[in-house]
Amino acid sequence: MFLLLACSSHPIERNIWLERAEKTFTSLYTNYAIDTTCLLHENYPSDTYYSIPSLASGSQRGFNQYAYLWPYSGVFSAGVALLEATGDKIYKELLENSILPGLEAYYDRKREPHAYSSYISTAPVSDRFYDDNLWLGIDFIDLYRLTCEQQYLEKAKAIWRFVKSGTDDKLGGGIYWCEQRKDTKNTCSNAPAAVLALKIYQETHESIYLKEAERQYEWTKEKLQDTTDYLYFDHIELDGKIGKAKFAYNSGQMMQAAALLFELTGDSAYLTDARNIAKEAYCYFFNYVTTPDESSVKLIRKGDIWFTAIMLRGYIELYKQDKNKTYLDTFKKSLDCAWKYAREENGLFNVDFSGKEKENRKWLLTQAAIVEMYARLAAIK
């Protein structure tokens, strides 16, 4: 794979973001690949002797030889983003021959509806999360858009059926977070549901998906938006208590859903929603820091890098509608600093883009998210 990546010929003009995406993707596979399988390690350095957290249902524990579904799904997102940025068949082949076969190791055909489990299906039974599956559904519908291969559309629709099985009338609707622990309905399982439904509607023009997207968007806005700043809380419990943590991906997905709804319906209220979220998220999730060269730069706030990558999707969707480069320019500055100050000799990144703090163990999902962000910046027109 690495020789192929090194000599691939891209049909788009090369730029620094694409070069960085490809180098980081190569570093990811160099450091996380496991011989004789398409699966990957969870961390670098790899350590097979830390235990899998208990199931939400409280059953057995075990030892983790491979990455969980969530970080592995980030690699899927990175591969799709690189295919979109380049149009290069090498990434299609990598998806078909490595990433997707590895992903199928997590597919659970024992429980109905079929869906992806949080750990490989040959291990003792593990939880199934609606949000884990939604991220995959979004990648599958994007892959369908890029390839026109029906199997990927069918995968996206199958995931949608699983997600729909996670809703009921409690709290007036909404999707639970986990199949095995139906005690909270989370922004991370409702906002991406709106995005997935909208993307399926874009490709199929089946009106039921637009209606479902509008329903999910309005439910999430009503139940989980902080009306003081337009950002989104994490979850609501069945007794109505709100979990008030704010994460970048939650507001980012609602931003993306709003921008897509504006594109598809022409209703300017959605564009206003997207702009309001964008403005407040820019204030909340970015801050000024001093870099090693003593420059003061507005950077992505130190935290979960994958959450930031999902937020970037929202800003890119909004940019398609209003062409305001302010936010994307800040992402570029942040990721430029990451390359200069947070990248280590082995090509892996720390989560503090200012370079001040470093981690001994690097999470697979962090590296995949950085590949995705570089690739998405490379594709912006």
MINU-572260 format. One record per residue (C-alpha): residue number from 0; residue in one letter; x, y, z. Coordinates in steps of 0.02 Angstrom, whole numbers, padded with zeros to 5 digits. Layout:
N
+-----+------+--------+--------+--------+
: seq : type :      x :      y :      z :
+-----+------+--------+--------+--------+
: NUM :    A :      X :      Y :      Z :
...
+-----+------+--------+--------+--------+
END
This chain:
381
+-----+------+--------+--------+--------+
: seq : type :      x :      y :      z :
+-----+------+--------+--------+--------+
:   0 :    M :  00000 :  00000 :  00000 :
:   1 :    F :  00135 :  00123 :  00046 :
:   2 :    L :  00227 :  00106 : -00120 :
:   3 :    L :  00063 :  00136 : -00209 :
:   4 :    L :  00028 :  00290 : -00105 :
:   5 :    A :  00201 :  00357 : -00141 :
:   6 :    C :  00182 :  00345 : -00330 :
:   7 :    S : -00004 :  00382 : -00349 :
:   8 :    S : -00053 :  00508 : -00482 :
:   9 :    H : -00194 :  00625 : -00432 :
:  10 :    P : -00319 :  00703 : -00554 :
:  11 :    I : -00328 :  00862 : -00447 :
:  12 :    E : -00193 :  00991 : -00422 :
:  13 :    R : -00083 :  00939 : -00278 :
:  14 :    N : -00077 :  01051 : -00125 :
:  15 :    I :  00002 :  01050 :  00046 :
:  16 :    W : -00156 :  00986 :  00131 :
:  17 :    L : -00165 :  00834 :  00019 :
:  18 :    E :  00019 :  00796 :  00044 :
:  19 :    R : -00003 :  00805 :  00231 :
:  20 :    A : -00159 :  00696 :  00226 :
:  21 :    E : -00068 :  00562 :  00128 :
:  22 :    K :  00088 :  00565 :  00236 :
:  23 :    T : -00016 :  00551 :  00394 :
:  24 :    F : -00120 :  00409 :  00320 :
:  25 :    T :  00040 :  00316 :  00280 :
:  26 :    S :  00103 :  00347 :  00457 :
:  27 :    L : -00062 :  00282 :  00526 :
:  28 :    Y : -00047 :  00116 :  00436 :
:  29 :    T :  00138 :  00103 :  00472 :
:  30 :    N :  00108 :  00118 :  00659 :
:  31 :    Y : -00062 :  00035 :  00685 :
:  32 :    A : -00069 : -00107 :  00558 :
:  33 :    I : -00077 : -00287 :  00619 :
:  34 :    D :  00003 : -00422 :  00513 :
:  35 :    T : -00112 : -00549 :  00428 :
:  36 :    T : -00271 : -00448 :  00458 :
:  37 :    C : -00357 : -00290 :  00396 :
:  38 :    L : -00389 : -00238 :  00577 :
:  39 :    L : -00288 : -00107 :  00670 :
:  40 :    H : -00222 : -00075 :  00845 :
:  41 :    E : -00316 :  00045 :  00957 :
:  42 :    N : -00160 :  00139 :  01013 :
:  43 :    Y :  00023 :  00167 :  00975 :
:  44 :    P :  00124 :  00094 :  01054 :
:  45 :    S :  00010 : -00056 :  01044 :
:  46 :    D : -00038 : -00140 :  01206 :
:  47 :    T : -00152 : -00291 :  01205 :
:  48 :    Y : -00163 : -00299 :  01394 :
:  49 :    Y : -00290 : -00166 :  01438 :
:  50 :    S : -00467 : -00223 :  01466 :
:  51 :    I : -00625 : -00187 :  01368 :
:  52 :    P : -00745 : -00083 :  01473 :
:  53 :    S : -00899 : -00175 :  01536 :
:  54 :    L : -01049 : -00180 :  01424 :
:  55 :    A : -01182 : -00052 :  01458 :
:  56 :    S : -01289 : -00202 :  01507 :
:  57 :    G : -01158 : -00251 :  01637 :
:  58 :    S : -01091 : -00412 :  01562 :
:  59 :    Q : -00918 : -00482 :  01537 :
:  60 :    R : -00748 : -00403 :  01518 :
:  61 :    G : -00607 : -00458 :  01406 :
:  62 :    F : -00443 : -00405 :  01327 :
:  63 :    N : -00431 : -00293 :  01177 :
:  64 :    Q : -00322 : -00356 :  01036 :
:  65 :    Y : -00397 : -00242 :  00904 :
:  66 :    A : -00466 : -00065 :  00895 :
:  67 :    Y : -00646 : -00033 :  00939 :
:  68 :    L : -00769 :  00008 :  00800 :
:  69 :    W : -00767 :  00194 :  00839 :
:  70 :    P : -00582 :  00226 :  00800 :
:  71 :    Y : -00587 :  00102 :  00657 :
:  72 :    S : -00735 :  00197 :  00583 :
:  73 :    G : -00625 :  00353 :  00586 :
:  74 :    V : -00507 :  00265 :  00466 :
:  75 :    F : -00655 :  00231 :  00352 :
:  76 :    S : -00697 :  00417 :  00357 :
:  77 :    A : -00517 :  00461 :  00316 :
:  78 :    G : -00515 :  00342 :  00168 :
:  79 :    V : -00676 :  00413 :  00098 :
:  80 :    A : -00614 :  00591 :  00122 :
:  81 :    L : -00454 :  00550 :  00028 :
:  82 :    L : -00553 :  00471 : -00114 :
:  83 :    E : -00661 :  00627 : -00125 :
:  84 :    A : -00510 :  00743 : -00121 :
:  85 :    T : -00414 :  00649 : -00255 :
:  86 :    G : -00531 :  00543 : -00361 :
:  87 :    D : -00385 :  00422 : -00362 :
:  88 :    K : -00429 :  00239 : -00385 :
:  89 :    I : -00293 :  00190 : -00263 :
:  90 :    Y : -00404 :  00249 : -00120 :
:  91 :    K : -00554 :  00157 : -00191 :
:  92 :    E : -00447 :  00000 : -00197 :
:  93 :    L : -00386 :  00029 : -00020 :
:  94 :    L : -00564 :  00047 :  00041 :
:  95 :    E : -00621 : -00109 : -00052 :
:  96 :    N : -00473 : -00220 : -00011 :
:  97 :    S : -00427 : -00168 :  00165 :
:  98 :    I : -00537 : -00044 :  00258 :
:  99 :    L : -00708 : -00116 :  00216 :
: 100 :    P : -00657 : -00299 :  00243 :
: 101 :    G : -00590 : -00247 :  00412 :
: 102 :    L : -00751 : -00155 :  00450 :
: 103 :    E : -00854 : -00310 :  00415 :
: 104 :    A : -00768 : -00396 :  00562 :
: 105 :    Y : -00878 : -00285 :  00672 :
: 106 :    Y : -01041 : -00327 :  00583 :
: 107 :    D : -01166 : -00417 :  00694 :
: 108 :    R : -01284 : -00533 :  00601 :
: 109 :    K : -01347 : -00618 :  00759 :
: 110 :    R : -01457 : -00477 :  00822 :
: 111 :    E : -01597 : -00395 :  00725 :
: 112 :    P : -01591 : -00274 :  00642 :
: 113 :    H : -01413 : -00311 :  00586 :
: 114 :    A : -01288 : -00175 :  00629 :
: 115 :    Y : -01108 : -00145 :  00681 :
: 116 :    S : -01054 : -00189 :  00858 :
: 117 :    S : -00931 : -00089 :  00960 :
: 118 :    Y : -00805 : -00232 :  00951 :
: 119 :    I : -00771 : -00373 :  00828 :
: 120 :    S : -00913 : -00497 :  00811 :
: 121 :    T : -00805 : -00651 :  00846 :
: 122 :    A : -00772 : -00586 :  01022 :
: 123 :    P : -00901 : -00600 :  01161 :
: 124 :    V : -01055 : -00496 :  01123 :
: 125 :    S : -01030 : -00308 :  01136 :
: 126 :    D : -01144 : -00157 :  01137 :
: 127 :    R : -01214 : -00077 :  00981 :
: 128 :    F : -01217 :  00112 :  00979 :
: 129 :    Y : -01332 :  00209 :  00866 :
: 130 :    D : -01206 :  00349 :  00842 :
: 131 :    D : -01065 :  00227 :  00796 :
: 132 :    N : -01176 :  00161 :  00658 :
: 133 :    L : -01230 :  00333 :  00601 :
: 134 :    W : -01051 :  00388 :  00567 :
: 135 :    L : -01033 :  00232 :  00459 :
: 136 :    G : -01197 :  00267 :  00371 :
: 137 :    I : -01138 :  00441 :  00325 :
: 138 :    D : -00975 :  00370 :  00256 :
: 139 :    F : -01069 :  00238 :  00156 :
: 140 :    I : -01185 :  00365 :  00075 :
: 141 :    D : -01036 :  00476 :  00035 :
: 142 :    L : -00949 :  00325 : -00041 :
: 143 :    Y : -01104 :  00289 : -00144 :
: 144 :    R : -01102 :  00468 : -00208 :
: 145 :    L : -00921 :  00449 : -00261 :
: 146 :    T : -00936 :  00276 : -00341 :
: 147 :    C : -01121 :  00253 : -00387 :
: 148 :    E : -01106 :  00073 : -00323 :
: 149 :    Q : -01275 :  00015 : -00259 :
: 150 :    Q : -01205 : -00091 : -00118 :
: 151 :    Y : -01152 :  00066 : -00024 :
: 152 :    L : -01324 :  00145 : -00038 :
: 153 :    E : -01399 : -00016 :  00029 :
: 154 :    K : -01277 : -00013 :  00176 :
: 155 :    A : -01328 :  00166 :  00218 :
: 156 :    K : -01512 :  00120 :  00212 :
: 157 :    A : -01485 : -00035 :  00319 :
: 158 :    I : -01399 :  00072 :  00450 :
: 159 :    W : -01544 :  00193 :  00443 :
: 160 :    R : -01664 :  00049 :  00482 :
: 161 :    F : -01559 :  00002 :  00633 :
: 162 :    V : -01555 :  00182 :  00693 :
: 163 :    K : -01744 :  00196 :  00676 :
: 164 :    S : -01761 :  00045 :  00790 :
: 165 :    G : -01683 :  00153 :  00925 :
: 166 :    T : -01824 :  00279 :  00937 :
: 167 :    D : -01989 :  00282 :  01031 :
: 168 :    D : -02119 :  00407 :  01093 :
: 169 :    K : -02033 :  00446 :  01258 :
: 170 :    L : -01983 :  00630 :  01264 :
: 171 :    G : -02085 :  00653 :  01107 :
: 172 :    G : -01967 :  00553 :  00997 :
: 173 :    G : -01780 :  00555 :  00974 :
: 174 :    I : -01649 :  00418 :  00957 :
: 175 :    Y : -01564 :  00333 :  01102 :
: 176 :    W : -01375 :  00325 :  01116 :
: 177 :    C : -01352 :  00140 :  01150 :
: 178 :    E : -01460 : -00010 :  01107 :
: 179 :    Q : -01419 : -00095 :  01272 :
: 180 :    R : -01446 :  00056 :  01385 :
: 181 :    K : -01596 :  00157 :  01334 :
: 182 :    D : -01587 :  00292 :  01467 :
: 183 :    T : -01527 :  00444 :  01368 :
: 184 :    K : -01561 :  00520 :  01199 :
: 185 :    N : -01407 :  00610 :  01139 :
: 186 :    T : -01365 :  00747 :  01016 :
: 187 :    C : -01232 :  00630 :  00944 :
: 188 :    S : -01366 :  00504 :  00893 :
: 189 :    N : -01496 :  00629 :  00832 :
: 190 :    A : -01398 :  00764 :  00739 :
: 191 :    P : -01303 :  00640 :  00628 :
: 192 :    A : -01468 :  00550 :  00598 :
: 193 :    A : -01531 :  00710 :  00518 :
: 194 :    V : -01370 :  00722 :  00415 :
: 195 :    L : -01381 :  00541 :  00358 :
: 196 :    A : -01563 :  00557 :  00309 :
: 197 :    L : -01527 :  00716 :  00211 :
: 198 :    K : -01382 :  00636 :  00119 :
: 199 :    I : -01489 :  00484 :  00073 :
: 200 :    Y : -01624 :  00604 :  00013 :
: 201 :    Q : -01496 :  00696 : -00094 :
: 202 :    E : -01453 :  00535 : -00183 :
: 203 :    T : -01625 :  00452 : -00194 :
: 204 :    H : -01751 :  00596 : -00189 :
: 205 :    E : -01860 :  00485 : -00080 :
: 206 :    S : -01962 :  00613 :  00018 :
: 207 :    I : -01976 :  00506 :  00175 :
: 208 :    Y : -01793 :  00541 :  00212 :
: 209 :    L : -01816 :  00729 :  00201 :
: 210 :    K : -01965 :  00718 :  00319 :
: 211 :    E : -01867 :  00610 :  00440 :
: 212 :    A : -01721 :  00732 :  00435 :
: 213 :    E : -01833 :  00881 :  00471 :
: 214 :    R : -01912 :  00786 :  00616 :
: 215 :    Q : -01744 :  00739 :  00693 :
: 216 :    Y : -01675 :  00914 :  00670 :
: 217 :    E : -01824 :  00998 :  00754 :
: 218 :    W : -01828 :  00872 :  00897 :
: 219 :    T : -01644 :  00898 :  00934 :
: 220 :    K : -01659 :  01087 :  00923 :
: 221 :    E : -01809 :  01088 :  01040 :
: 222 :    K : -01737 :  00969 :  01169 :
: 223 :    L : -01550 :  00999 :  01168 :
: 224 :    Q : -01503 :  01171 :  01106 :
: 225 :    D : -01439 :  01299 :  01231 :
: 226 :    T : -01543 :  01449 :  01182 :
: 227 :    T : -01418 :  01568 :  01262 :
: 228 :    D : -01282 :  01530 :  01134 :
: 229 :    Y : -01357 :  01416 :  01000 :
: 230 :    L : -01238 :  01273 :  01044 :
: 231 :    Y : -01295 :  01098 :  01091 :
: 232 :    F : -01296 :  01003 :  01254 :
: 233 :    D : -01243 :  00821 :  01255 :
: 234 :    H : -01400 :  00724 :  01305 :
: 235 :    I : -01568 :  00719 :  01389 :
: 236 :    E : -01618 :  00585 :  01514 :
: 237 :    L : -01791 :  00509 :  01514 :
: 238 :    D : -01840 :  00614 :  01665 :
: 239 :    G : -01798 :  00770 :  01565 :
: 240 :    K : -01633 :  00808 :  01651 :
: 241 :    I : -01507 :  00883 :  01530 :
: 242 :    G : -01325 :  00830 :  01520 :
: 243 :    K : -01252 :  01002 :  01487 :
: 244 :    A : -01078 :  00959 :  01422 :
: 245 :    K : -01044 :  01039 :  01253 :
: 246 :    F : -00940 :  00947 :  01125 :
: 247 :    A : -00884 :  01011 :  00957 :
: 248 :    Y : -00957 :  00869 :  00855 :
: 249 :    N : -01134 :  00894 :  00922 :
: 250 :    S : -01146 :  01076 :  00870 :
: 251 :    G : -01050 :  01035 :  00711 :
: 252 :    Q : -01176 :  00904 :  00657 :
: 253 :    M : -01322 :  01021 :  00688 :
: 254 :    M : -01230 :  01153 :  00588 :
: 255 :    Q : -01208 :  01031 :  00445 :
: 256 :    A : -01390 :  00975 :  00454 :
: 257 :    A : -01449 :  01156 :  00451 :
: 258 :    A : -01341 :  01199 :  00300 :
: 259 :    L : -01402 :  01045 :  00207 :
: 260 :    L : -01583 :  01085 :  00250 :
: 261 :    F : -01560 :  01260 :  00181 :
: 262 :    E : -01485 :  01190 :  00021 :
: 263 :    L : -01626 :  01064 : -00002 :
: 264 :    T : -01776 :  01169 :  00053 :
: 265 :    G : -01723 :  01349 :  00021 :
: 266 :    D : -01789 :  01398 :  00193 :
: 267 :    S : -01676 :  01539 :  00252 :
: 268 :    A : -01714 :  01501 :  00434 :
: 269 :    Y : -01599 :  01351 :  00419 :
: 270 :    L : -01458 :  01458 :  00351 :
: 271 :    T : -01482 :  01576 :  00498 :
: 272 :    D : -01472 :  01426 :  00616 :
: 273 :    A : -01311 :  01365 :  00535 :
: 274 :    R : -01231 :  01538 :  00544 :
: 275 :    N : -01279 :  01561 :  00726 :
: 276 :    I : -01204 :  01393 :  00774 :
: 277 :    A : -01047 :  01430 :  00673 :
: 278 :    K : -01019 :  01598 :  00756 :
: 279 :    E : -01041 :  01533 :  00933 :
: 280 :    A : -00941 :  01374 :  00904 :
: 281 :    Y : -00799 :  01481 :  00838 :
: 282 :    C : -00798 :  01575 :  01003 :
: 283 :    Y : -00819 :  01421 :  01112 :
: 284 :    F : -00708 :  01289 :  01033 :
: 285 :    F : -00560 :  01398 :  00980 :
: 286 :    N : -00443 :  01503 :  01086 :
: 287 :    Y : -00283 :  01603 :  01069 :
: 288 :    V : -00123 :  01516 :  01121 :
: 289 :    T :  00062 :  01555 :  01111 :
: 290 :    T :  00158 :  01436 :  00998 :
: 291 :    P :  00342 :  01387 :  01020 :
: 292 :    D :  00395 :  01527 :  00902 :
: 293 :    E :  00303 :  01647 :  01021 :
: 294 :    S :  00164 :  01686 :  00898 :
: 295 :    S : -00013 :  01711 :  00962 :
: 296 :    V : -00128 :  01604 :  00856 :
: 297 :    K : -00312 :  01561 :  00871 :
: 298 :    L : -00314 :  01371 :  00878 :
: 299 :    I : -00435 :  01229 :  00900 :
: 300 :    R : -00454 :  01205 :  01086 :
: 301 :    K : -00356 :  01056 :  01152 :
: 302 :    G : -00470 :  00906 :  01169 :
: 303 :    D : -00542 :  00765 :  01065 :
: 304 :    I : -00476 :  00793 :  00889 :
: 305 :    W : -00607 :  00682 :  00808 :
: 306 :    F : -00744 :  00793 :  00880 :
: 307 :    T : -00658 :  00937 :  00791 :
: 308 :    A : -00652 :  00842 :  00627 :
: 309 :    I : -00840 :  00815 :  00635 :
: 310 :    M : -00864 :  01000 :  00672 :
: 311 :    L : -00760 :  01042 :  00518 :
: 312 :    R : -00888 :  00949 :  00413 :
: 313 :    G : -01018 :  01074 :  00472 :
: 314 :    Y : -00910 :  01224 :  00431 :
: 315 :    I : -00874 :  01155 :  00258 :
: 316 :    E : -01060 :  01128 :  00225 :
: 317 :    L : -01096 :  01306 :  00278 :
: 318 :    Y : -00953 :  01371 :  00170 :
: 319 :    K : -01036 :  01291 :  00018 :
: 320 :    Q : -01186 :  01403 :  00051 :
: 321 :    D : -01110 :  01570 :  00103 :
: 322 :    K : -00927 :  01562 :  00044 :
: 323 :    N : -00866 :  01641 :  00206 :
: 324 :    K : -00685 :  01583 :  00225 :
: 325 :    T : -00657 :  01653 :  00399 :
: 326 :    Y : -00689 :  01491 :  00492 :
: 327 :    L : -00599 :  01378 :  00370 :
: 328 :    D : -00447 :  01493 :  00372 :
: 329 :    T : -00438 :  01467 :  00560 :
: 330 :    F : -00446 :  01279 :  00536 :
: 331 :    K : -00302 :  01294 :  00413 :
: 332 :    K : -00199 :  01393 :  00538 :
: 333 :    S : -00234 :  01264 :  00672 :
: 334 :    L : -00186 :  01118 :  00562 :
: 335 :    D : -00032 :  01209 :  00502 :
: 336 :    C :  00021 :  01229 :  00683 :
: 337 :    A : -00018 :  01045 :  00713 :
: 338 :    W :  00101 :  00997 :  00574 :
: 339 :    K :  00239 :  01110 :  00642 :
: 340 :    Y :  00221 :  01081 :  00828 :
: 341 :    A :  00115 :  00927 :  00868 :
: 342 :    R :  00184 :  00802 :  00742 :
: 343 :    E :  00318 :  00682 :  00801 :
: 344 :    E :  00457 :  00594 :  00705 :
: 345 :    N :  00350 :  00441 :  00674 :
: 346 :    G :  00220 :  00549 :  00588 :
: 347 :    L :  00091 :  00537 :  00728 :
: 348 :    F :  00010 :  00686 :  00814 :
: 349 :    N : -00018 :  00745 :  00990 :
: 350 :    V : -00187 :  00822 :  01031 :
: 351 :    D : -00114 :  00989 :  01085 :
: 352 :    F : -00083 :  01079 :  00921 :
: 353 :    S :  00022 :  01213 :  01008 :
: 354 :    G :  00155 :  01082 :  01044 :
: 355 :    K :  00159 :  01117 :  01231 :
: 356 :    E :  00091 :  00948 :  01289 :
: 357 :    K :  00128 :  00774 :  01224 :
: 358 :    E :  00054 :  00602 :  01255 :
: 359 :    N :  00151 :  00440 :  01272 :
: 360 :    R :  00010 :  00343 :  01191 :
: 361 :    K : -00070 :  00398 :  01028 :
: 362 :    W : -00251 :  00351 :  00992 :
: 363 :    L : -00296 :  00284 :  00820 :
: 364 :    L : -00450 :  00395 :  00809 :
: 365 :    T : -00345 :  00552 :  00833 :
: 366 :    Q : -00233 :  00508 :  00686 :
: 367 :    A : -00380 :  00461 :  00575 :
: 368 :    A : -00467 :  00625 :  00615 :
: 369 :    I : -00313 :  00725 :  00566 :
: 370 :    V : -00304 :  00633 :  00400 :
: 371 :    E : -00487 :  00674 :  00371 :
: 372 :    M : -00464 :  00859 :  00409 :
: 373 :    Y : -00313 :  00878 :  00295 :
: 374 :    A : -00405 :  00786 :  00156 :
: 375 :    R : -00561 :  00892 :  00175 :
: 376 :    L : -00459 :  01052 :  00169 :
: 377 :    A : -00374 :  00987 :  00012 :
: 378 :    A : -00543 :  00964 : -00073 :
: 379 :    I : -00612 :  01138 : -00038 :
: 380 :    K : -00640 :  01237 : -00196 :
+-----+------+--------+--------+--------+
END
